[in-house]
Amino acid sequence: MMIKTVATLFAKKPRTVILVFTLFTILIGSQVINLYMVSDFSSYLPRDDPVLKLWNKINKEFEIGDTIIVLIHQDDSRDPNDIRDYDVLREMDGICRVLYDYPRSQGKDTGIASIKSLSVLMREENKKAPPLGHNLDDIPIDKKDIYSYMERPSISGMKGILYTNDFKYAVIIIQVKKDADYDTVLLKTKEAIKHRGTKFANMSITGTIPMQKAIQQNSMDNFKIIFPVSILFIAIVLLYFHRSFKGIIIAFLPPIYAIVLTFGTLGIVAPQLSMISIAIVALLMGLGVDYSIHLMNRFAEEKKIEDRINKIEKVLKSTGKAVLLSTVTTVIGFASLMISSMSPMVFFGFGCAIGILFAFISAMILVPCLVVALNFTKTGRIPLWKKFASFAVNNRKRMLFIAVFFACMSIVVLPQVKTDVNYFDMAPKNISEVNSMLEYSEKFGNGGNFNAFLIETDPHGLEDPQVINAIYNMSERMRVKGVTVTSIADPLKQINDVLSMNLIVEKLANLTDADKIFYDKIFKEGLINKDHSKTLGVVSIPIGKSMEELESLINEINSIADETVIPHNGKVSHLTGQNAINVAVNNKLKEEQTRSMILALILVLAALILVFNSSVYGFLTMIPVFFVLIWEPGFLVASNIPLSPVTITIASIMIGIGIDYGVHITHRFREEKKNGVSKTEATMIAIEKTGLSLVEAALTTVAGIASILIVNITALNQFVTVIIFMTSVSCVGAALILPVFYEFKFVK
């Protein structure tokens, strides 16, 4: 009775229904302005993860600052071709003065906690009274003075940190205050570089703040690009199948409404987007169009029913029921990601789940109304499709043999599936800030990744020579592993030195409250706390290591830390920081995928049994999905694609998407069986009628997802490649493998 009432409303008032639904969509969609993008990789770890907790503890204790880095490269067009050139130093110094010195002299808040560069150090040396300096607050003009100052400990100690050994590269490291407006400081830095007057050296901006900001902006721009490109790709597919612009309009409007409703809702309840959120647009376009296709194709198929109300009622009861079931299973697949301990996965799963729900609602409301309002009839057809249906039925056993063969091959290579967490794989390749960070990482200090371990003792415990010896010896053992280790023991102890407590106390006093720079990080409180009970060891790991090598190296460093005995109740933490966080995220990937995949399988199976009211048909419909999941490892290995924080979502997604094809075939098979035809004939009709819609739906899904390929991000491109493969084989599995099992005697 309810469906009859709805069908009557859609048939008699289609334009009114469309108008009301449009106004509702605009109201919800207006909240999209609240969305914002995050790119902090530590967000992939749960808040209680030991590595992240230690990182937060160190960050709080030693005030590790977020930075803006100006990378300076002296090209070969000038003599002496390095950053010790007077003009280059003056140019660097001008940037520092504009950003920091001049505003502070006028009593203005710069938003900058500190600014460090070779030019600043050079100027400080030159300010000293003769004979140490010239008592001038400026860069020395004489080349001999510059070279002389470079030999002094205050500057030579910054080699590899503020400038490279070959004097070709230098950096200005700007630590931004925690309460500052990062965007304002970044804009002023860009303006200072752009309007610096002279151009004696090449300058580019990177660092944690500008890189994350650039990635966030690029990701938001990608949203705007992917949407029209996905529409274009899908339109080409639809035009081939329908030869009608009416069909394109009917197919497109529901997913567009769904996307607006989805991101409007996210703007209200979960405005935090991550890199993978870009895929939501393409997924909703591809999957949302599928729902429209199934409904409007069924409307076209029921052309013998002239009464609009009866036609709408029949379509909603038949195909509408199948679309509802596929919606439920797809929502379950996406929602299973919400049990993840990685918050970006939770937000992605939530966004996709509500998006699919909105796609279903939009299709069920708009498609019948648009079909009536536009007087839609299908004109396109695919030749030879009936022959394909015959081929599928007549070669069922061969298809099953091939499927089992590839499944066995995939199981054999399962141990070869790799996991990999690489931040730069998730960053666009065409962003100057990212490219500059890669260049900076290569030129400065073994990759520029900041890692640290925390050393804690009793109050004033670090003043004991035995403690310093223990820290130094521990650092030496770590250095043997091929890493760079820096700690307070380095300036306090040289080999064969005999340290006295008085000397240590004097040295520690100089280290406390002194800004210390390590690559792109600045410690506002130095490397030691006020009561000389806590300090850090800073570790930099060479770039280019595989995830397995990185994990092994970190485990070795942690073992050395565990074995080290430090007097005064001293203890050494495990390593934390960029590399350690990457390894921790990497170790969670397979666990996260397995857990969400198992949950999705159980819930989807339960939904199938409930809706079909049959455990037999429930299990049968799951068979193509089982094959697809088993084939995935083989494809990953063959394509050399690792599991990453992006590709980890695919298994759960494909359970939701892949089951749709089996649902529609099974539903049509049972519908034809009820009409009294044989199993073989019911299978033929299901493949011929519904199977064609599945191919069209699969192609539109692939077309929508393929739009992400225009985004030059390695991890997303890998995501798309796997999704396209699994969507294709899901459709093939439903059409060629599922019919094999319909012939079994226990299928009634």
N, C-alpha and C positions, 0 to 999 in steps of 0.2 A: 504493500500500500504506500509506503514511504517513497519507494523508487518511482511508483506511478505518479505521485504528486510532484516529485522533482522533475520527472520527464515532462510533465504537463507545463511546468514553469519554464523549463528550458525551451520547449517547442513554441510557446505562445509569447514569451517575453525575453527573447535572447539578447536583444540590445540593452534592455534594462539590467539584466543580470551582469552583462559585461561591464556596464558603466559602474554599478555598485562595487563590483569586485576590483575595478580599476582604482576607484577612490580609496578603497581599503588598502590596496597595494601601495599607493602613493603615500598614504598616512604612515604606514609601517616603514616604507623605504626611506622616508625622510631622516630616519635615525642613522643612516649610513655614515653621516658626517662624524660620528663618534668613534669610528674605527681608527686604529693605529697599528703600526707594524713594529715588531721587536725582532732583533737578530742576535740576542745574547745566547751563545751556544750552551752556557751552563743551565739554561732553562730546560734542557732535555734531561736533567737529573732531578730526582725528587729532593725536596728540601731537607730530608733527613739522611741523604747519602753522606757517608763519612768524608769522601773527597770534597764535596761541596761545603759541608759544615766546617771542615778545616780551612778551606779557602775563605769563607766568610769570617772565620775567627782571625785569620792573619790579616785580612783586609781591614777589619775593625781595629785590631791592635796596632798596626803599623801604617794605617791610612794610605793604602795604595791608591794612587790617583789615576783617574781616567785622563787620557792625554790626546793632544793634537800634535802631530809630528810634521814638521816641514823638512822634506828630504831635499838636500842640496847636492847637485851633481855638477862638478866642474868639468866641462867638456874639453876637447882637445884643441879648441880654437884659440886658446890663450896660453901665454907663457907665464908661469912655469907649469901650467896644466894641472894645478891642484888647488885645494881650498885654503892654502896658506897665502895665496895671493892677496895683497892689500885691498884691491877693489872688491874682491869676493867677500872678505871679512867685513868691510864697511857695509856692503849690501846686506849681509846677514845681520849686522848690528842695527842697521836701520829698521829692519823688521821688529827686532826685540824692543827697540826704543818706542816705536809707534804703538805696539801692542801693550807694553808694560810700563816703561819708564816715564814717558810723557804724561799719560793719563794719571799715574800715581802722583807725579809732581804737582798736578792740579787738584789733587784730592778726590779723584774719581775712582770708582770701583771698577776694576778691569774684568772681574770674574775669574782672574788667573791667580792660582796659588803661588806658582813659581815658573820661571822660564830659564832654561839652560841651553847654552850653545857654546861653541868654541869662541865665537866673537865676544860673548859676555866674559868668559874667563880671560881672554886676551886683554880686554879692557880693564878688568880688575887688576891684572898684573901691571899694566901700564899706569894705573892710578897710584901705585906705591911710590913713596919718596925715593929720590936718588940715593944710592946707586942702583937699587932694585928696579926702579921704574922711572918714569918721567913726570910723575905727579899730574898726569893728564887723563881725563875721563874720555878716552878715545882710543881707536886702534892705532898702534904705532906705525909710522910711515916707513921707517927703515926696515928693510927685509932682514937685516941682521938681528934687530930687536925681536921681530916676529919669530925667527928661528930659535933665538935664545930662550924666549918665553915658552916655546913649545917643549923645551927640555925640562921645564920645571915640573915638580910632582903634581901640582894642582891641575896641570893641563895634560902632561904625559899619562897620568893615571886615568884619563878619560878616553885614551885610545881604544878603539873598538866599541865605544859607547856613544861619544859625541862625534867622532870622526874615525875613518877607516885607516888601516895601516898604510895603504898606498896613497892616502891624502886626496883621493878622488871624490869621496863622499863625506858629507857632514850632515848633521841634523840639528834642528831647533826643537827641543822637547818642551811643550807647554802643558803644565799640569793645571787642569781646570778645577775650580772650587766645586765641592759637591752641591752647593746650593745655587750655583751660577746657572744662567740661561745658556745651555750648550750651543744652541743655534746662533745666538748673538755672538758668542766668542768665536765660533767657527766662521761666521760671516765676516767678522772684522779681520780674522786671519787671512781669509781669501782676498779681501779688499787690500790689505797691506801688501800682499804679494803682487797682486795685479797692478797696483799703483806705486810700486817701489821706485819707479824712475829708471834706474839703470837695470841692465839685464846681463850682468857679467857671468851669472851662473844659472843653470836650470833649477827651478824650484817646483816641487809638487807637494801636495798635502796628503797625509795618511794618518795612521794612528787609530786607536780604538773608537774615538768619537766620530771623526769624519767617515771612517769606513762603515760603521754601523748605520750612520745617517744616510750615506750614499746607497747602501744596500736596501734600507727601508724605502727610500724614495724610488729607487729602481723597481722594487717589488710592487709598489703602488702604481707606478707607470705601466708595469707589465699587465696589471689587472685591466687597464684601459685598452691595451693592445690585444690581449688574448680574446676579449669579448667579441669585437668585430671580426677578427680572423676566424674564430670558431664558427660564427654565423656564416661567413663566406664558405668555409669548407663544408659545413653541413648542408648549406643551400645547394651546393653542386650535387651532393648525393640525392637530396630530395627531388631536385629538378629531373634527375635521371629516372627516378622511380615514378614520379607523378606527372611530369610534363605539364605542370600546372602551378601558377603562382599562388593560387588559392591554397593548394596543399602546403606550400612553403609557409604561408601566413599562419595556417592552422597549426602546423608543427612547431613553429618558432615562438608564437606568443606565450603559450603556457610556461616553457622553461625560462623565458625572459621575466615573466611575472614572478616565477619561483626564485630567481636569482635576486631580484629586488627585495622580495619578502625575506629571503635568507639573510642577506647582509644588513637589512634594516633590523631584523631580530637580533643578529649578532651585535649590532651597534647598541642595542638596549641591554642585553644580558651578558655578552662575552666579547667585548670590542677588541681583544688582544689577538692580532693575527701574526702568523709566523711565515717563514719562507714557503712552506708547503701549502699554505692557504691559497696560493696562486692557483693551485690545481682545482680548487672548489668550483670556480667559474666554468672551466672546461668540462669537468665531470657532470655538473648540473645541466649544462647545455646538451651534452651527449646523451645522458640518461633521461633528461626531461623530454627531449624530442622523441625518445623511444616510446614513452607512454602515449604521446600524441599520435604517433604512427600506428600503434596497435589499435587505438580507438577509431581513428578516422578510416583506417583500412577496413575495419569491421563495418563501419557505416557504409562504405562503398560496396562491400560484399553483400550487404542486406538490401540491395536496391529494389528487390521485389516487394518489400514492405513499403507501401506508399504513405500510410499514416505516420506522420512525424513522431507523434507521442509513442506509438507502439514500437517504432524503430529505435528511438532513444532508450525506451524501457528495456528492449531486448539486448541492446549493446551494453548497457550498464549492468545488466544481470549476468551476461556471459563474459565478454572481454573485460568489462569493468571489474568483475570479480577476479579475473586472472591478473589484471594490473594491480589490484589491491593486494593480492598475495605477493606479487613480485615486489611491491613497495615495502611490505612488511619485512620480507627477507632481506632486501637491500638495506633498509634502515637498521636491521639487526647486524648486518655485516659492518656497517660504518660505526654503529653504536658500540660494538665490541672493542673498538679502539679506545673508548672512554675509560676502560679499566686500566689503561697504561699508567705507569708512574711518571711518564714523560708528559709534561703539561702541553707542549705543542701538539702531541698526538691526541690528547684529550680534546683540545679545542678544534682540531681538524676533524676528528670523528663526530663531534657535536655539530659542527657546521654542515658537514655532509649529510648527517642524519636528518636534521631539520630541513635541509635543502631538498632532499628526496621526498620528504613528507609534503612540502609545499609544491613540489613538482607534480605529485599525485593529485593534490587538491586542485591545483590550477588546471591540470589536464581534464579532470572530471567535470569541472565547471565550464571551462572555456571551449573545449573541443566540441561538445554537442551544440552549444550556442553558436559557435562560428560555422559549423557545418550547416546549420539551419539558416543563419544570417547570410552566408555566402553561397548557399545552394550548391555545396561541394559534391562533385562526382569524380571518381578516380579515372584518369585516362591513360596512364602509363601502364606498361606490362613488361615482364621479363620473359623473353622467349626461351624455350627449352627447359623451363623450370619444372614442368610436369615430368620430363624425362629424368631430371635430377632426382625427383621424389622416387621414381621407379628404381633408379640406380641405388639409392640409399636403402630401399627395402630389399632389393635383390642381392646386395653385397654386405649384409649386416655382419656376418661372421668374419669376413675379411677385415672390415673396419675395426671390429673388436680385437682381432689379432694384432693389427698395427698399433692400436692404442695401448695394448698390454706390452708390446715390444718396447715402445718409447718410454712407458712407465718404468719398466725394468732398467732401462739404460739410465734414466734419471735417478733412480734409487742408488745405482752403482756410484754415480758421481756426487751424491749428496754430501759426503765428507769434504768435498773440494769447494763447497760454497764458502765464499769469503765474507767477512764483515769488515766494514771500513767506515771510520768517522773522520772526514776531512772537511774542515770548515771552508776551505777555498773551493771545494767541489760544490758547495752550496751557495757560493757567491758568484754573481754575474762576471763574465770574463771581460766585458767591455767597459768596466768602471775604472777610472784612473786611480781612485783611492785604493782599490784592491790591487791593481797592478803595482802601484807604488809600495804597498805593504809587502808584496812578494819580493820586490827589488830590495826593499829595506831588510827584509828577513834574510835575504841571500848575502847582503853585504855586511850586515852587522851581527856579529856574535852568534854564529851557529844556529841561525834560524829565527832569532828574535822572540821565540816563545818563552813566556815567563812561567817558571815553575819554582817552587820553594818548599823547604821543610822547616818546621818550627822547632827550636831548641829551648827547653824550659829548665830552669834550675831553681834552687832556693834564692831568696833575695841576696844580691851581691855575689851570687855563685860564679858569675862570669869573670869576676876579678881574680879567681884562683888560676895560677899558671897551669895546673893539671887539667883544668877544664878547657883552657885554650889549646893545650896539647892534644886532648881527646878530640876536639872539634877539628883541628888541623889534620890529624891522622885520618879521621873519618873522611874528610874532604879529599885527601890524597887517594884513598881507596876508591872513592867514587870517580875521580878523574881518570883512573886507570881504565874505566869502562868507556871512555871516549866522550865524556860530557865536560862542560865548563862549570865549575863550582866556585862561587864567591861567598866568603863569610868574613866575620870580624877577625877570625884567626889569621887571615892572610896578611893584613898590615901589622898585626901584633907579633907574628912569629916568622922567622926565617930559619932555615935548616941550621942546626948547631947553635942557635941562639939560646941563651939562658935568660928567661924572663923573670923579672922581679914583680911582686904584687904592686909596688908603687908605680912602676912603669906601666903596667896594665891599666891601673885606675886612671892614670894620666891620659893614656891613649883612648880609653873608653869615654872619658869626659869629652874628648874632641869629636868622637863619633856620634854621641847623643845629641839630638836636636839639629843634626846636620842633614840637609837634603842629600839623599843618595839616589843615583840614577842607575837603573839596570834595563837596558834596551828601551822599550817604550813605557816603562813604569817608573814612577817616582815615589819614594817613601818620604812623606813629610816629616816623620819622626826618626829618620835614619834607620839603621839596621838593629838598633838596640833600644830597649825601653828604659824608663827613668831609673829604676832600682837595679839595673844590670842583672835581671833574672831571665829575660827572654831575648832571643835574637833569631835571625833567619839565616838559612843557607840558600842562596839563589842558584838555581840550576838551569842551564840552557842546553837543549838537546839538538844535535845536528839535524838539519832538514833532510828530506828524502828517504826517511826510514819507513818501512811498511808498518802496518798496525801490529803485526806479530812481533817485529823487531822492537817496536816502541814499547809494547807491553812487557817484553822480556827485559828490556833495559830498565824500565821503571821498577819492575819486581826486584831486580838486582840491587838497585839503589835503596829500595825499601828494606831489603834484607840487611844491607850494610848498616842502615839506620837502626834496625832492631838489634843488631849485634853490638852496637857501640855502647860502651859503659862510660858514663859521664859522672864525675863526683858531684856532691851536693844535691843528691836526688835528681840528677839530670835525666831528661828523657828527650828523645828525638822522634818527631812525628814522621808519618809517611809523606811522600811527595804529593803536592797538590799544585794546581795551576793549569795552563792551557792543555799541555800534553796529557797530564794525569786525568783531567776531566774528559778529554777525548777518549782515552782508554776505558774509563768508567762507563761512558755512554756506549761505547762499542760492545762492552761485555754484556750490556743489557739487551742488545738488539734481538738475538735469537730467542732469549727468554720471553721478551715482550711479544714477538711475533707468534711464538708457540701458544702462549696463554690466550691472546686475543683470538687466534685462529680456532682453537679448541672451543672456546666459548661461543664463537659465531656458528660453528658447525652444530653444536648442541641446540642452540636456540633456533636456528633455521630449520633443523630437522623437526623440532617440536612444533614450530609454526606450520610446516608442511603437513604433518600428521593431523594437526588440529583442523586446518582448513579443508584438506582433502577428506577428512574423516576416515583415513585409511593409513595404517603404518606401511603397508606394501607400497602404495603410490608415493608416500613420503620418502621412503628409502630409495625407490627407483629414481625419483626426480633428483636426488642428491648425487647419483652416480657420475654424471658428467663433471660435476664440481670436484669430486674426489680425484678423477683423472687429471683435471687441470692443475690441482694443487700438487699432485705428484710430478707432473711435467715441469713445474716451475723451477726446481733446483737444476734440472738439466739445461733449461734455457739460460739460467743465470750463469752457469759454468761455461756454456758454449759461447755466450755473449760477453764473457768476462765482466759481468756486472755484479758488484758486491751488494750485500745487504747494508743499507745505510739508514739514517733516521728518516729518509724519504721513502726508499723502496720497502722498508719494513712494513708499511701499511698495505702493501699490495695484496697479500694473501687474504686478509680480512675483507678488503674491498671486493676482491674477485668472488668471494663466497656470496656476497650480496648481489653483485652484478651478474655473475655466471649462473646463479640459480634461476634468474629471470627466464632464460631461454628454455630451460627444462620445465619450468612452471607452465609456460604458454603451450609447449608441445603436449605435456601431460594433460592439461586442462582441455585442450581441443580434442585429444585422443579420447578422453572420457566422455566428452560431449557427443562425439560421433558414435561411440559405443552405445550410448543411451538411445540413439536414434535407430539402433538395430543392425548396424553394419558389422562386418567381421573385423577381427583384430588387424589383419593385413590392410583392409580397405580403410579402416579408421586411421592407421598409421600413415597411409598414402595421403589421405585428406589433410591430416595434421601437418605433414611436411609440406604439402603443396600449398595449402592456404595459410597456415600460421607460420610455417618455415620461411616463406618469402618475407613476411613482416619481420621475422627474427634477423634475416640477413640485412634488411634495410635498417633495422634498429642497431645491429652490430656495426654497420658501416657508418652510421651517423655518430655512434659513440666513439668509434675510432677517429672520425673526422674532427669531432669536438676536442678529443684529447690531443690529437696531433697538433693543434694550434699552440700547445705549450712548447713545441719544438723551436718556435721562433725565439724563445727566451734562452739566451746563451748561458745556461746554468747546467753544469755537468750532471749533478744529482737529479734535477728535474727531467733532463733528457733521458737519463736511464730509467726513471720512473715511467715516462711515457712509452718508452720502448717495450718495457715489460707489460704494461697495461694493454697496449695494442696487441701484443702476442697472446696474452691470456684471454682477452675479449674475443679474439678471432677463434681460438681453439675452443672456447666455451660455446660459441655458436655452432661450430662444427660438431662438437661433442653432443650437443642436444639433438642435432639433426641426424647424425650418423651413428652414434653409440647408443643413445637412449632407446631408439626403436628396437635394438637387439633384444632387450629385456621385456618388451611388450608381448613377445611371442611365448614367454614362459607360461606353463600351465597354471601357476599360482596367481597369475594376473587375471582378474575377473572383469 
